[in-house]
Structure formats: structure tokens, C-alpha cells
Amino acid sequence: MDHSSTGHYPAASLPPAYLRPGSSSFTDFLRAQAPELLPSARHYPEGAVVQAPHGTTIVALTFKGGVVIAGDRRATMGNMIAQRDMKKVFVTDDYSAVGIAGTAGIAVEIVRLFAVELRHYEKIEGVSLSLDGKANRLSAMIKGNLDAALAGLAVVPLFAGFDTDAPDPERAGRIVSYDVTGGRYEETQGYAAVGSGSVFAKSSLKKLYDPDAEAQAAVRTAVESLYDAADDDSGTGGPDLIRKIYPVIVTITGAEGAVQLSEAETAAHAEAVIEGRRSSPTG
């Protein structure tokens, strides 16, 4: 009788590397055993420019007891809308989430690999990576995508997490941004934005951000900033009440961890923002 976990192949048929303890990094394991599967393994002809859908605006801000990260749903390719309902914010483990801007396909692949990397580390080591460790692992993955970035396929994520080791849980929400070379930057102001509408979103956050706000108020601020970005940036999609397309929003707290808001909750916040703009003298 076959007692293998797959039910098809006996354990003895697996390569030895799969059966012995090794690196706590899944990316290192993949690089050694199947490097062609890594996002960074692609090679592009010199001077090649590849047209692909791009994700746009992501925002994040801390609040009293956590952090929220949100993203619009539009993906563009040149002057065309490539997708109206793309998901660009992902929960990556119990206390972290990543939003993606840049080349959509590669960005999603990197984030999925990053989530596996965190789970693999926890299984091998028996503990979770520290928040700084998570941010550094993502930095290394972005650095590995540099050749693709030079071919026009850049990936620029925004990382948000709750630092379980922070001395003050009320100020444990943290945000880290990156450049295309993998450089990581702690956002000490308490808010950040990336993507084509980031200039407008960040200007909105600068006026509305309150470090002592509760979670619901912070979510409202995130939606307000995305609305402002969509108002001035054609690459950013605002809430679409007709198609029922709303931002993807994740809150991260010490008590509940990383939780993606339901569509009903997000819709309520989006409709409240639109109603508020409708009743405002300036719109």
C-alpha cells in the first residue's frame, strides 16, 4: 500500500534534497533545486521592452494599535485599462500584508513566493520571522528582479506589518517601502503610498492622517486617499458602485492579526466617502 502524502509516489522516489533538513529559506531551496521556477530566472534580450499590465496605487497608514493597507483595483497597460477588479493587496502571514504596484504578473508571483517563504521559515525554525526579517526577505526578492526592472518590468511593493516584539503595542504598526533595486525604507511618518497615484494619495494622507485614530477611522482615511488619487490619476480606479468594485483593505492588529475587510464593509466605507464628497460644497 502506498503511504506517501500524495497517494501517487512513494517517498523514496523524491530527490534526497526534499527529505533532509536544509535552509530555512524556501527561496534558497528553490534556487538550488529548481532555479527556473524563480521569478528572477527570466532573461530578457538587451534593450527589450515588454508590454504588460501594471498595478497602480497602494496606501498604508498606522493607527492606534495597528496598521491598515489598501489598494485600488485598476490595472493599466499603456493608456488602456487592462483590468478593473485586480486584487493588489495580499495577506502574507498572521501579522503582515503586502500591496503591489508595478508589473502585475511578476508582482503577484513575488508576493505569493514571499508568503510561502514566511510559512516555510516558520515550519523549519518553529518560530515566525521578526518583522525586520520579513521586510529584509522581501527586499532580497525585489533585488532579484532587477534585470526585469531594467526591461521595464519593475515591481514596487509596500509592506505593512504588526511588530509583535514592539515595547508599545499601540505603536506596533509599521510600514516599509522599497525601490526597484530592493532598497528598503522604514516609513516613520506613519503613512506611505506607492504607484502612479501615490503623489495625490500621499498628499491626501498628509492632511487626514491621525496617529491616534481607531481602526475604522484609519480605514476611512485610506479610502479617502484612494478616492483623491483616482480623481487626478487616470491609472487609479475609484470605487465603482455600478460594478460593485471597491478597494481591497487589510487591517493588522495584535488582537486579530491580518484581516481583509469583507466586500460589505469596504462598500460601506466607499459609499460613505462618496456621500461625503457629494454633500461637500467643493465635491
Residue pairs with C-beta under 8 A, 6 or more apart in sequence:
2 8
2 9
2 10
4 10
4 11
5 11
11 19
15 33
17 29
17 32
17 33
18 33
21 124
22 28
22 29
23 29
23 124
24 120
24 121
24 124
24 125
25 117
25 120
25 121
25 137
26 113
26 116
26 117
26 120
26 121
27 38
27 113
27 117
27 137
27 140
27 141
29 120
30 37
30 38
30 113
31 38
35 41
38 113
38 144
39 106
39 109
39 110
39 113
39 141
39 144
39 145
39 148
40 141
40 144
40 145
40 147
40 148
42 147
42 148
43 147
44 50
44 147
44 148
44 150
44 151
44 153
48 151
49 151
49 152
50 151
50 152
50 153
51 77
51 78
52 77
52 103
52 104
52 105
52 106
52 153
53 75
53 76
53 77
53 82
53 83
53 86
53 103
53 104
53 105
54 75
54 76
54 77
54 82
54 101
54 102
54 103
54 104
54 196
54 235
55 71
55 75
55 86
55 88
55 100
55 101
55 102
55 103
55 104
55 107
55 195
56 72
56 74
56 75
56 76
56 88
56 101
56 195
56 196
56 197
56 233
56 235
56 236
56 237
57 71
57 72
57 101
57 193
57 194
57 195
57 196
57 197
57 198
57 201
57 226
57 229
57 230
57 233
57 235
57 236
58 69
58 70
58 71
58 88
58 89
58 99
58 100
58 101
58 157
58 158
58 193
58 194
58 195
58 198
59 69
59 70
59 71
59 99
59 158
59 191
59 192
59 193
59 198
59 201
59 202
59 205
59 222
59 225
59 226
59 229
60 67
60 68
60 69
60 70
60 99
60 158
60 160
60 175
60 187
60 191
60 192
60 193
60 222
61 67
61 68
61 175
61 190
61 191
61 192
61 205
61 209
61 218
61 221
61 222
62 171
62 173
62 174
62 175
62 190
62 191
62 211
62 218
63 173
63 210
63 211
63 212
63 213
63 214
63 215
63 217
63 218
64 170
64 211
64 212
64 213
64 214
65 169
65 170
65 172
65 173
65 214
65 215
65 253
65 254
65 255
66 162
66 172
66 173
66 215
66 251
66 252
66 253
66 254
67 160
67 161
67 162
67 173
67 174
67 175
67 251
67 252
68 160
68 215
68 218
68 219
68 222
68 249
68 250
68 251
68 252
69 89
69 97
69 98
69 99
69 158
69 160
69 175
69 222
69 249
69 250
69 252
70 89
70 99
70 219
70 222
70 223
70 226
70 247
70 248
70 249
70 250
71 88
71 89
71 99
71 100
71 195
71 226
71 247
71 248
72 88
72 197
72 226
72 229
72 230
72 236
72 237
72 238
72 247
73 83
73 84
73 85
73 86
73 87
73 88
73 237
73 240
73 245
73 246
73 247
73 248
74 81
74 83
74 84
74 86
74 235
74 236
74 237
75 81
75 82
75 83
75 86
75 88
75 104
76 82
76 196
76 234
76 235
79 234
81 237
82 104
83 104
84 237
84 240
84 243
84 245
85 243
85 245
86 104
87 248
88 99
88 100
88 101
88 104
88 107
88 248
89 97
89 98
89 99
89 100
89 248
89 249
89 250
89 260
90 97
90 98
90 99
90 100
90 108
90 111
90 112
90 115
91 97
91 250
91 258
91 259
91 260
92 98
92 111
92 114
92 115
92 118
92 134
92 258
93 115
93 118
93 119
93 122
93 128
93 134
93 258
94 128
94 257
94 258
95 128
95 131
95 161
95 162
95 164
95 252
95 257
95 258
96 118
96 131
96 134
96 159
96 160
96 161
96 162
96 252
96 258
97 159
97 160
97 161
97 250
97 252
97 258
98 111
98 114
98 138
98 157
98 158
98 159
98 160
99 157
99 158
99 160
99 194
100 107
100 108
100 110
100 111
100 155
100 156
100 157
100 158
101 107
101 155
101 156
101 157
101 158
101 194
101 195
101 196
101 198
102 153
102 154
102 155
102 156
102 157
102 180
102 195
103 148
103 152
103 153
103 154
103 155
106 145
106 148
106 153
106 155
107 155
107 157
110 141
110 142
110 145
110 155
110 157
111 157
113 141
114 137
114 138
114 141
117 137
117 141
118 128
118 129
118 134
118 137
121 128
121 129
122 128
122 129
128 164
129 137
130 163
130 165
131 161
131 162
131 163
131 164
131 165
131 174
134 159
134 161
135 159
135 161
135 176
135 184
136 184
138 157
138 159
138 176
138 178
138 184
139 178
139 182
139 183
139 184
140 182
141 182
142 155
142 156
142 157
142 178
142 180
142 181
142 182
143 181
143 182
144 182
145 153
145 154
145 155
145 180
146 180
146 181
146 182
148 154
148 155
149 155
149 180
149 181
154 180
155 180
156 177
156 178
156 179
156 180
156 194
156 195
157 178
157 194
158 175
158 176
158 177
158 178
158 192
158 193
158 194
159 175
159 176
159 177
159 178
160 173
160 174
160 175
160 176
160 250
160 252
161 173
161 174
161 176
161 252
162 172
162 173
162 174
162 252
162 253
162 254
162 257
162 258
163 172
163 173
163 174
164 172
164 254
166 172
169 254
172 254
173 252
174 186
174 187
175 186
175 187
175 190
175 191
175 192
176 184
176 185
176 186
176 187
177 184
177 185
177 187
177 192
177 194
178 184
178 185
179 185
189 209
190 209
190 211
191 202
191 205
191 206
191 209
192 202
193 199
193 201
193 202
193 205
193 225
193 229
195 201
195 235
195 236
196 233
196 235
196 236
197 226
197 229
197 230
197 232
197 233
197 235
197 236
198 229
199 233
200 228
200 229
200 231
200 232
200 233
200 236
201 225
201 226
201 228
201 229
201 236
202 225
203 228
204 224
204 225
204 228
204 229
205 221
205 225
208 221
208 224
208 225
209 221
210 217
210 218
210 221
213 221
215 251
215 253
218 251
219 249
219 251
219 261
219 269
220 269
220 272
220 273
222 247
222 249
223 239
223 247
223 249
223 266
223 269
223 270
223 273
224 273
226 236
226 238
226 247
227 238
227 239
227 273
227 274
227 277
229 236
230 236
230 237
230 238
231 238
237 245
239 245
239 246
239 247
239 267
239 270
239 271
239 273
239 274
240 246
241 270
241 271
241 274
244 263
244 267
246 263
246 266
246 267
246 269
246 270
247 266
247 270
248 260
248 266
249 260
249 261
249 265
249 266
249 269
250 258
250 259
250 260
250 261
251 258
251 259
251 261
252 258
252 259
253 259
261 269
277 283
